[in-house]
Amino acid sequence: MNTSETQAVQSSSLEAILSGMATSSITEGIGAIGVIALSIIGLAGLYANEMAAIATIVIGAVILMEGGLVSLACRTLSAQGVGERHSRELGGGVTAEFFGGLTGIVLGILSLFQAVPGTLLAVAVLVFGAALLLGGGTVARLGWLLQSQIRPSPD
């Protein structure tokens, strides 16, 4: 492959990653609106425990999908040999978001079948907080890495 073909492949991969990031933002927005609607229904007194459990599952799914997006972007960049050191640094945040989202989904499902789901939902909130704290900067760092690949710094 010559240089122009390599740049075209890298450019199309970077555009696909950026498109995925935009789609992820839309998905996060839809998930947030869904959680707000479920919370309002629960606060109105209609199936409060069930609405809280379903909202927990939705939040877990959103966090899980964000971790998956960053993981896919890191694998794509590593496969091309682009920003290999930086993509390895992003791996810790991806793992935190993946396990945090997965754990939250499991806790939400378990709380649907419990008579008093308060403890499980409280633990899920703690897990989400820890996952977001540990993986909070991954999307920003990924955006910085992609921007540096699209517009390389002059050396």
Buried (B, 14 or more C-beta within 10 A) or exposed (E): EEEEEEEEEBEEBBEEBBEBBEEBEEBBEEBEEBBEEBBEBBEEEEEBBBBBBBBBBBBBBBBBBBBBBBBBBBEBBBEBEBBEEBBEBBBEBBBBBBBBBBBBBBBBBBBBEEEEBEEBBEBBBEBBEBBBEBBEEBBEBBBEBBEEBEEEEEE
